[in-house]
Amino acid sequence: MRKTEIQDPGSDQLEARLADRLSRLRVDHGWSLEELAGRTGVSRSTLSRLERMEISPTAALLNRLCAAYGRTMSQLLAEVESEPPQVVRAGQQVVWRDETSGFVRRSVSPPHPGLRGELVEGVLRPGADISYDRPPVPGLEQHIWVLEGVLQVTTGETVHEVRAGDCLRFRLWDRSRFHCPGPDPARYALVIVLP
């Protein structure tokens, strides 16, 4: 598994806090590495290396873990940040890159325990293809507004082609897939609302 990178002013500290949080979540649930592997379909050795900060998760791997723990990716990342500010300056927004899948994710308005919505910017390079086998939280409401390029979004068995200016909205109950057919990158705003 290739190492992905999380970038912000304290990226090494953020990676360490993420690894620690994933380990604590597993322990809090009373699960062994073997049991978590069974719940997620991720090998025990990969989970162990992840918790020891030897590797960083891909978007798909992080989604599997979030689904097991009943959290969105943004919620998990917010749990490893310090107290969330009211105004999130552009230079302080967490940018996470999954070089393996060609996905860049910016937490524009990170989640907060008292709020149900968040805003994320996503960029997929041409040819990028990310599949999630289940939603992190069943019934999660999503609004995807494509700002540049073309994005193919599959929800369950339905494929939606969303072009610049178009907005797709849905509740996610099943698997999903994000694909950028190219020739240009797809840049989009994603609004996530917890059920």
GIMO-V119553 format. One record per residue. RES is the residue in one small letter. D_LAST is the distance of its C-alpha to the last C-alpha in Angstrom with 2 decimals. Layout:
# GIMO-V119553
res:RES d_last:D_LAST
res:RES d_last:D_LAST
This chain:
# GIMO-V119553
res:m d_last:32.97
res:r d_last:33.50
res:k d_last:32.46
res:t d_last:29.69
res:e d_last:29.81
res:i d_last:27.57
res:q d_last:29.16
res:d d_last:29.06
res:p d_last:31.82
res:g d_last:31.65
res:s d_last:30.55
res:d d_last:32.63
res:q d_last:31.19
res:l d_last:27.61
res:e d_last:28.41
res:a d_last:29.97
res:r d_last:27.04
res:l d_last:24.64
res:a d_last:27.04
res:d d_last:27.36
res:r d_last:23.63
res:l d_last:23.24
res:s d_last:26.25
res:r d_last:25.06
res:l d_last:21.68
res:r d_last:23.75
res:v d_last:26.18
res:d d_last:23.63
res:h d_last:22.30
res:g d_last:25.97
res:w d_last:26.08
res:s d_last:29.20
res:l d_last:29.26
res:e d_last:30.28
res:e d_last:27.31
res:l d_last:24.82
res:a d_last:26.85
res:g d_last:26.44
res:r d_last:22.65
res:t d_last:22.33
res:g d_last:25.49
res:v d_last:26.71
res:s d_last:30.26
res:r d_last:31.16
res:s d_last:33.47
res:t d_last:30.89
res:l d_last:28.52
res:s d_last:31.54
res:r d_last:32.62
res:l d_last:29.18
res:e d_last:29.18
res:r d_last:32.77
res:m d_last:31.88
res:e d_last:34.28
res:i d_last:31.75
res:s d_last:28.55
res:p d_last:25.66
res:t d_last:25.18
res:a d_last:21.82
res:a d_last:21.64
res:l d_last:22.71
res:l d_last:20.28
res:n d_last:17.40
res:r d_last:18.88
res:l d_last:19.07
res:c d_last:15.53
res:a d_last:14.44
res:a d_last:16.93
res:y d_last:15.70
res:g d_last:11.90
res:r d_last:11.64
res:t d_last:11.46
res:m d_last:15.05
res:s d_last:14.77
res:q d_last:13.65
res:l d_last:16.59
res:l d_last:18.92
res:a d_last:18.09
res:e d_last:19.05
res:v d_last:22.44
res:e d_last:23.13
res:s d_last:24.88
res:e d_last:23.50
res:p d_last:21.45
res:p d_last:23.52
res:q d_last:22.66
res:v d_last:24.44
res:v d_last:24.12
res:r d_last:27.42
res:a d_last:27.74
res:g d_last:29.98
res:q d_last:27.56
res:q d_last:24.49
res:v d_last:23.96
res:v d_last:25.11
res:w d_last:24.70
res:r d_last:26.95
res:d d_last:27.00
res:e d_last:30.54
res:t d_last:30.48
res:s d_last:27.94
res:g d_last:28.77
res:f d_last:25.42
res:v d_last:25.18
res:r d_last:21.93
res:r d_last:22.06
res:s d_last:19.44
res:v d_last:20.24
res:s d_last:17.91
res:p d_last:16.82
res:p d_last:13.77
res:h d_last:14.65
res:p d_last:13.66
res:g d_last:13.44
res:l d_last:11.35
res:r d_last:7.83
res:g d_last:9.63
res:e d_last:12.56
res:l d_last:15.39
res:v d_last:17.28
res:e d_last:20.59
res:g d_last:21.54
res:v d_last:25.08
res:l d_last:26.31
res:r d_last:30.08
res:p d_last:31.81
res:g d_last:31.50
res:a d_last:28.50
res:d d_last:26.37
res:i d_last:23.32
res:s d_last:21.79
res:y d_last:18.78
res:d d_last:19.15
res:r d_last:15.50
res:p d_last:12.11
res:p d_last:11.70
res:v d_last:8.24
res:p d_last:8.10
res:g d_last:5.99
res:l d_last:5.67
res:e d_last:6.77
res:q d_last:10.32
res:h d_last:13.35
res:i d_last:16.65
res:w d_last:19.72
res:v d_last:22.89
res:l d_last:25.43
res:e d_last:28.26
res:g d_last:29.27
res:v d_last:27.65
res:l d_last:24.54
res:q d_last:24.00
res:v d_last:20.43
res:t d_last:20.16
res:t d_last:17.06
res:g d_last:18.24
res:e d_last:21.77
res:t d_last:21.43
res:v d_last:22.96
res:h d_last:22.36
res:e d_last:24.99
res:v d_last:23.78
res:r d_last:26.65
res:a d_last:27.21
res:g d_last:25.81
res:d d_last:23.49
res:c d_last:19.71
res:l d_last:17.48
res:r d_last:13.92
res:f d_last:11.85
res:r d_last:8.88
res:l d_last:10.16
res:w d_last:11.21
res:d d_last:14.70
res:r d_last:17.02
res:s d_last:17.44
res:r d_last:20.45
res:f d_last:21.44
res:h d_last:25.16
res:c d_last:27.51
res:p d_last:30.53
res:g d_last:32.53
res:p d_last:35.10
res:d d_last:33.32
res:p d_last:30.33
res:a d_last:26.91
res:r d_last:25.28
res:y d_last:21.86
res:a d_last:19.22
res:l d_last:15.66
res:v d_last:12.83
res:i d_last:9.62
res:v d_last:6.44
res:l d_last:3.82
res:p d_last:0.00
